[in-house]
Amino acid sequence: MRAVARWWLGRRVRGVLSAALVLVLAGAGVVGYRLMGFGGGHSCAPPLELRLLTDPDLEPTVRAAADAYLTSGANTTGHGCRRTGITVYGAGASSTVTALRQQTDAWQEPREEDTNPQRDIGPQPDVWIPASITDVARVTTEQTDRTFAELRPDTEPFVYSPVVLAAPQNIAGAALGERVGLPLSRLIANLKQQDRTAGVLRADPEVTDSALLATIGLYGGGAADPRGAEQSVRPTGPPSPTAADLLCTLPGDRAADGRTAALVPEFLLRSGVGCARTTRVPRSAEYPVDVPALTPTFVRVRWEGGDRDETDREDAVRRFHQWLTGQDGLAAFTRAGFRSASGPGHPLLDAEHPGTGVLRDPSPLPGAAGQTAMDTVLERYRSANGPGRVLYLLDSSGSMNTRWPGPSGGPGILKQSLGGLGGQDEYGVWAVHGTTGDRRYETLLSFGPHRRGDAERVIDTRARVRDAEADPHAALLAALDDMARRGTDDERPQLIVFITDDEDDDRLAGKSLEQVLERAGTAKVPVDMVSLVSGGCDKGRPDARIADASHGRCLDASDDLGTGLHDEVARVGTGED
């Protein structure tokens, strides 16, 4: 959460400082006509400044609309002076809802380091434009503490945009019935029928409402397992903060771009994003019926104690609201590709130019999300991505002797990956060796939270190659059972990592392999197979099949094993303290 806040803070500070600089220069009398608006021989006083907070996905469009308003006739006096200035800034959607629901006192006067909305979000807004009208109910329902901010929302959103599965055109549904009227799970299944390597990505649900609404569909209205759903949309690094950022990261890998769909607001397929459009794979919008739509809404925020210029501020908000929700203001949303919030079927505001890959009339379109659905899915997402559990299986058989020492050896790669785990994560290490007896492994590091230095010392002291073969079949079955039991009471992310030289793969064949594959498919715990030899992840090899069946990843000597495993573990863990 703090990392997200800092990410947005830089952008927010630049906007606020720019506005402050204008006011300072105005006071010094050195701002020219363009900024101050001198006209008709009259000297213009600095305009009253409105602060507008919005969802990061909406920020570029809202900023364009605000810029147009500043120079419009609706914001200009008879003497050519500006009535109002507007500072537009975006902040993480979930952080904003939390601050308006629980932290309005601290927003006015921060008293402690950990709770400071002024720092983490921005100045107290006069206007809030959330991406979903449901956010207003999330703030105002069940407020138990005294609030210092009064929300005055419109009763209806002023524009609309469905959240779509933006699929590469070469694997997207061709017929209308393949793009409209189906749940997200069915659309994804159809995608994988076209290309079994096809994947789906989604931005960070903590940052934007569009990603949180997409997660409602991913979780199937509560029917799906959040851990499994999150594994199915895992990126190779941290999740993109916004839908636009997500679409801009895909062209970095042309092959992945051509087989990866993205859950994004439809309007981005019309207005485009900041990256070069020529590098992107063309995409078609598919419209899941179980993913609620974006419903941006105008909300006046009135703060306790902010009555010194109340009359002027109310008039400024009223003028801007009237202009923004009227024909002139909606022009910016028309250009960006939004739909009518009130028209039957939600027609495109610019129906003559729908944009590439967008359907003019993709009915039926879903409505806004329910409050309980958004709060519940966010809680389940946080649980599924909270402190993780990792069980390492380290092949300690005699054949590992030549692949043991140094940072590229089995223990060295394991220790490198510990940087992705933090003090709240739980993990343990089994040494896999022996082919007889009840247990085919021994515990090197007991399962639980550890300080990294302490864990490394235990591994250095106790991990050693044994004069024995290994039984990966028995060890994997035991590990899958162990982790499945640990995850019965919560939805925390889990991972099994098996580091091996594949020398004992003959025990992962026939019925033994089928048994492991079956267990891997039902335990809902991803298994990352880390092969210290080249070709260990070739198609059809046991390592690749086990990783596939469990929704894990296979790494072999052709990869950068240290970095690759660290990144894999970091997706499950909370990171170093």
Residue pairs with C-beta under 8 A, 6 or more apart in sequence:
1 92
1 95
1 206
2 120
4 92
4 95
4 204
4 206
4 207
4 241
5 91
5 92
5 95
5 119
5 120
5 121
7 241
8 56
8 89
8 90
8 91
8 92
8 121
8 207
8 241
9 119
9 120
11 89
11 90
12 89
12 90
12 91
12 121
12 122
15 87
15 88
15 89
16 87
16 89
16 122
16 123
19 49
19 85
19 87
22 31
22 35
22 46
22 85
23 46
23 49
25 31
25 35
26 35
26 36
26 46
27 46
32 38
33 39
36 44
36 46
36 81
36 82
37 44
37 47
37 76
37 80
37 81
37 82
38 44
38 80
38 81
39 79
39 80
39 81
40 78
40 79
40 80
42 79
42 80
42 81
44 77
44 79
44 80
44 81
44 82
45 81
46 85
47 81
47 82
47 83
47 84
47 85
48 83
48 84
48 85
48 309
48 312
48 313
48 316
49 84
49 85
49 86
49 87
50 84
50 85
50 86
50 87
50 126
50 127
50 313
50 316
50 317
50 320
51 86
51 87
51 89
51 122
51 123
51 124
51 125
51 126
51 127
52 62
52 66
52 86
52 87
52 88
52 89
52 125
52 126
52 127
52 128
52 129
53 89
53 90
53 91
53 96
53 121
53 122
53 125
53 127
53 128
53 129
54 62
54 88
54 89
54 90
54 128
54 129
54 130
54 131
55 90
55 93
55 96
55 129
55 130
55 131
55 208
55 209
55 210
55 296
56 90
56 91
56 92
56 93
56 207
56 208
56 241
56 242
57 131
57 208
57 209
57 210
57 242
57 243
57 244
57 265
57 294
58 90
58 129
58 131
58 294
58 296
59 88
59 89
59 90
60 244
60 336
61 267
61 271
61 332
61 333
61 336
61 338
62 88
62 129
62 332
63 88
64 332
64 335
64 336
65 324
65 329
65 331
65 332
65 333
66 86
66 88
68 328
68 329
68 331
68 332
69 75
69 84
69 86
69 320
69 323
69 324
69 329
70 82
70 84
70 85
70 86
72 323
72 328
74 319
74 322
74 323
74 328
75 82
75 83
75 84
75 319
75 320
75 323
76 82
76 83
77 83
83 316
83 319
84 316
84 319
84 320
86 320
87 123
89 122
89 123
91 120
91 121
91 122
92 121
92 206
92 207
92 208
93 130
93 131
93 135
93 206
93 207
93 208
93 209
93 212
94 205
94 206
94 207
94 212
94 378
95 117
95 120
95 121
95 206
96 121
96 128
96 130
96 135
97 130
97 135
97 138
97 139
99 106
99 107
99 117
99 120
99 121
100 128
100 139
100 149
100 151
100 301
101 138
101 139
101 140
101 143
102 145
103 115
103 117
104 147
104 148
104 149
104 303
105 145
105 146
105 148
106 112
106 115
106 116
106 117
107 117
107 118
107 121
107 124
107 148
107 149
108 124
108 148
108 303
108 304
108 305
110 116
110 117
110 118
110 119
118 124
124 149
124 301
124 303
124 306
125 301
126 300
126 301
126 313
126 316
126 317
127 298
127 299
127 300
127 301
127 317
127 320
127 321
128 151
128 299
128 301
129 296
129 297
129 298
129 299
130 136
130 209
130 296
130 297
130 299
131 208
131 209
131 210
131 294
131 295
131 296
132 209
132 213
132 292
132 294
132 295
132 296
132 297
132 368
132 369
132 374
133 153
133 156
133 157
133 295
133 296
133 297
133 368
134 292
134 295
134 368
134 369
134 370
134 371
134 374
135 209
135 297
135 374
136 151
136 153
136 297
136 299
137 371
138 371
138 374
138 375
139 151
140 151
141 371
148 303
148 304
148 305
149 301
149 302
149 303
149 304
150 301
150 302
150 303
150 304
151 299
151 300
151 301
152 299
152 300
152 301
152 302
153 297
153 298
153 299
153 300
154 297
154 298
154 299
154 325
156 297
156 341
156 342
157 295
157 296
157 297
157 341
157 368
158 296
158 297
158 298
158 324
158 325
158 330
158 341
159 296
159 330
159 333
159 338
159 339
159 340
159 341
159 349
160 293
160 294
160 295
160 296
160 338
160 339
160 340
160 341
160 346
161 265
161 266
161 267
161 293
161 294
161 296
161 337
161 338
161 339
162 265
162 266
162 287
162 291
162 293
162 294
162 339
162 346
162 362
162 365
162 366
163 210
163 213
163 214
163 217
163 263
163 264
163 265
163 266
163 288
163 291
163 292
163 293
163 294
164 263
164 264
164 265
164 266
164 269
164 285
164 286
164 287
164 288
165 184
165 187
165 188
165 191
165 200
165 261
165 262
165 263
165 285
165 286
165 287
165 288
166 247
166 261
166 262
166 263
166 264
166 268
166 269
166 283
166 284
166 285
166 286
166 357
167 173
167 187
167 191
167 261
167 283
167 284
167 286
168 257
168 258
168 259
168 260
168 261
168 281
168 282
168 283
169 281
169 282
169 283
169 284
169 357
170 258
170 281
171 191
171 194
171 195
171 198
171 259
172 179
172 191
172 194
172 261
172 283
172 284
172 286
172 357
173 179
173 187
173 190
173 284
173 286
176 359
178 190
178 286
179 187
179 284
179 285
179 286
179 287
179 359
179 362
180 286
180 287
180 359
180 362
180 363
180 364
181 287
181 289
181 364
182 190
182 286
182 288
182 289
183 217
183 220
183 288
183 289
183 290
184 214
184 217
184 218
184 220
184 263
184 288
184 290
184 291
185 217
185 220
185 224
187 286
187 288
188 200
188 232
188 261
191 198
191 200
191 261
192 198
195 259
197 259
198 259
198 260
198 261
199 232
199 233
199 256
199 259
199 260
199 261
200 232
200 233
200 260
200 261
200 262
200 263
201 233
201 235
201 240
201 246
201 250
201 260
201 261
201 262
201 263
202 211
202 214
202 215
202 218
202 233
202 239
202 246
202 262
202 263
203 210
203 211
203 239
203 240
203 241
203 242
203 243
203 245
203 246
203 263
203 264
204 211
204 238
204 239
204 240
204 241
205 211
205 212
205 214
205 215
205 377
205 378
205 381
206 378
207 241
207 242
208 241
208 242
208 243
209 294
210 243
210 263
210 264
210 265
210 294
211 239
211 243
211 263
212 374
212 377
212 378
212 381
213 291
213 292
213 293
213 294
213 369
213 374
214 263
214 291
215 229
215 377
215 378
215 381
216 290
216 291
216 292
216 369
216 373
216 374
216 377
217 263
217 288
217 290
217 291
218 224
218 229
218 232
218 233
218 263
219 226
219 229
219 377
219 380
220 229
220 290
221 290
221 373
222 376
225 491
225 524
226 380
226 381
226 383
226 384
226 491
227 384
227 487
227 491
227 492
227 493
227 494
227 524
228 524
228 551
229 384
230 381
230 384
230 385
230 493
231 526
231 551
232 551
233 263
234 571
236 567
237 567
240 246
240 249
243 262
243 263
243 264
243 265
243 268
244 264
244 268
244 273
244 274
246 262
246 264
247 262
247 264
247 268
247 273
247 275
247 280
248 273
248 274
248 275
250 256
250 257
250 260
250 262
250 280
250 281
251 257
251 275
251 276
251 279
251 280
251 281
254 281
257 280
257 281
258 281
261 283
261 286
262 283
263 291
265 294
266 285
266 287
266 337
266 339
266 358
267 336
267 337
267 338
268 337
269 283
269 285
269 337
269 355
269 356
269 357
269 358
270 336
270 337
270 350
270 353
270 354
270 355
270 358
271 335
271 336
271 337
271 355
282 356
282 357
283 357
284 357
285 357
285 358
285 359
285 362
287 359
287 362
287 365
288 366
289 364
289 366
290 366
291 366
292 366
292 367
292 368
292 369
292 370
292 373
293 346
293 365
293 366
293 367
293 368
295 341
295 367
295 368
296 338
298 321
298 324
298 325
300 317
300 321
306 313
323 329
324 330
330 349
333 349
334 349
334 350
335 350
337 348
337 350
337 355
337 358
338 348
338 349
339 346
339 347
339 348
339 349
340 346
340 347
340 348
340 349
345 361
345 363
345 365
346 365
347 360
347 361
348 354
348 358
348 360
351 360
354 360
380 491
383 490
383 491
383 492
384 491
384 492
384 493
385 493
386 424
386 492
386 493
386 574
387 422
387 424
387 425
387 426
387 492
387 573
387 574
388 421
388 425
388 426
388 492
388 493
388 494
388 495
388 572
388 573
388 574
389 425
389 426
389 427
389 447
389 483
389 486
389 487
389 492
389 493
389 494
389 495
389 572
390 421
390 425
390 426
390 427
390 494
390 495
390 496
390 497
390 569
390 572
390 573
391 427
391 428
391 429
391 430
391 447
391 479
391 482
391 483
391 494
391 495
391 496
391 497
392 414
392 427
392 428
392 429
392 430
392 445
392 497
392 499
393 430
393 432
393 441
393 472
393 475
393 476
393 479
393 496
393 497
393 498
393 499
393 500
394 410
394 411
394 414
394 429
394 430
394 431
394 432
394 444
394 463
394 499
395 410
395 432
395 433
395 470
395 472
395 498
395 499
395 500
395 501
395 503
395 504
396 410
396 431
396 432
396 433
396 463
396 464
396 465
396 466
396 470
397 432
397 433
397 465
397 466
397 468
397 469
397 470
397 503
397 504
398 465
398 466
398 467
398 468
398 469
399 469
399 501
399 503
399 504
400 410
400 465
400 500
400 501
400 503
400 532
401 465
403 409
403 410
403 501
403 532
404 410
404 411
404 465
405 412
406 412
407 413
407 416
407 562
408 561
408 562
409 532
410 499
410 500
410 501
410 532
411 459
411 460
411 463
412 562
413 499
413 530
413 532
413 561
413 562
413 565
414 429
414 459
414 497
414 499
414 565
415 455
415 456
415 459
416 562
416 563
416 565
416 566
417 497
417 562
417 565
417 566
417 568
417 569
418 427
418 452
418 455
418 456
418 569
419 452
419 566
419 570
419 576
420 566
420 567
420 568
420 569
420 570
420 571
420 572
420 573
420 575
420 576
421 427
421 452
421 569
421 570
421 573
421 574
421 575
421 576
422 573
422 574
422 575
422 576
422 577
423 449
423 451
423 574
423 577
424 449
424 574
425 449
425 572
425 573
425 574
426 447
426 448
426 449
427 445
427 447
427 448
427 450
427 455
427 573
428 443
428 445
428 446
428 447
428 448
429 443
429 444
429 445
429 455
429 458
429 459
429 463
430 441
430 442
430 443
430 444
430 475
430 479
431 441
431 442
431 443
431 444
431 462
431 463
431 466
432 440
432 441
432 470
432 471
432 472
432 475
432 498
432 500
433 440
433 441
433 442
433 466
433 468
433 469
433 470
434 440
434 441
434 466
434 468
434 469
434 470
434 471
435 468
435 469
435 470
435 471
435 507
439 478
440 470
440 471
440 474
440 475
440 478
441 475
441 478
444 458
444 459
444 462
444 463
445 455
445 458
445 459
445 462
447 486
452 576
469 503
469 504
470 500
470 503
470 504
470 507
471 504
471 507
472 498
472 500
472 504
472 505
472 507
472 508
473 507
473 508
473 512
473 513
473 515
473 516
474 507
475 498
476 496
476 498
476 516
476 519
476 520
476 527
476 546
477 515
477 516
477 519
479 496
479 498
479 527
480 496
480 516
480 519
480 520
480 523
480 525
480 527
481 519
481 523
483 494
483 496
483 523
483 525
484 523
484 524
484 525
486 494
487 494
487 524
487 525
493 571
493 572
494 525
494 526
494 572
495 525
495 526
495 527
495 528
495 552
495 568
495 569
495 572
496 525
496 526
496 527
496 528
496 550
496 552
497 527
497 528
497 530
497 565
497 568
497 569
498 527
498 528
498 529
498 530
499 530
499 532
500 529
500 530
500 531
500 532
500 543
501 531
501 532
501 533
502 531
502 532
502 533
502 536
502 541
502 542
502 543
505 541
505 542
508 516
508 542
508 546
509 542
513 542
513 545
516 546
517 545
517 546
517 549
520 527
520 546
520 549
520 550
521 549
521 550
523 550
525 550
526 547
526 550
526 551
526 552
526 553
527 546
527 547
527 550
527 552
528 547
528 552
528 553
528 554
528 555
528 565
528 568
529 536
529 537
529 543
529 544
529 546
529 547
529 552
529 553
529 554
529 555
530 555
530 556
530 561
530 565
531 537
531 543
531 554
531 555
531 556
531 557
532 556
532 557
532 561
533 556
533 557
534 556
534 557
534 558
535 541
535 556
535 558
536 543
536 544
536 554
536 556
536 557
537 543
537 544
537 547
537 554
537 555
537 556
537 558
537 559
538 544
543 554
543 556
544 554
546 552
546 554
547 553
547 554
548 554
553 564
553 568
555 561
555 564
555 565
555 568
